[in-house]
């Protein structure tokens, strides 16, 4: 690895795409990468509207309204980044959804929606960016998996499968991207306090917090700092890893 020219701004001169950046973990990842000096392209669904503009303004970056499952999402991002910035150094596949149901009631629509956003989109975005020559050598891909992809969660067959798939994707892509000088790693957060987990019934939420050996939920910044570590050029020898964030070491 090469030490950054400026340790206070290790991502200076770098361009980072963060998907799902309008709120929650993605918004904090955008802030932390911008703090480290990156120009952040904050991507989220068009319906995120004002929230996405707020993230982009806060980090002095670019708001990029896009549904990551759209067929042309990767091509549009590549075109924008190549034209304006000469490419992308970092992509954080953070956009994610849940559509929980016990397995007996798990219908195809719930299954397809979750696999589409959480697994197929990260795969296709990276594929397209590489194919278009938009992902630069020396860059980093960081995927947001989940502890639910390591240990099963009741009612989350679709979600757990998608997040386990992300870990498979990291394993499979690490040697392929290494040939291009790009790293790929994943973070697997445990229970993090966001709008996504606020929607969970209270008793389940409390159980989620207690599953952590820390006996409490994590904050978005716990995940964001781990992402920043993988994005740092000083971590260029770190690839193919999954780091659990928030105390669920026993799972
Ligand atoms: P959140 O629901 O607060 O934020 C997710 C963001 O992704 C939203 O702004 C949403 O509009 C965006 N998004 C959803 N579908 C999209 C699409 N098709 N295209 C573009 N953007 C889209 O969720 P949170 O909690 O911040 O989660 C972020 C990531 O972390 C997700 O991948 C989630 O699965 C993962 N995660 C969260 C955990 C938690 O405890 N909150 C635990 C483990 C993983």
Boltz pocket constraint, residues with backbone or C-beta under 6 A from the ligand:
constraints:
  - pocket:
      binder: B
      contacts: [[A, 19], [A, 20], [A, 21], [A, 22], [A, 23], [A, 24], [A, 25], [A, 26], [A, 43], [A, 44], [A, 45], [A, 48], [A, 66], [A, 67], [A, 68], [A, 69], [A, 93], [A, 94], [A, 95], [A, 96], [A, 97], [A, 117], [A, 144], [A, 145], [A, 146], [A, 147], [A, 188], [A, 189], [A, 190], [A, 191], [A, 192], [A, 193], [A, 194], [A, 195], [A, 196], [A, 197]]
      max_distance: 6.0
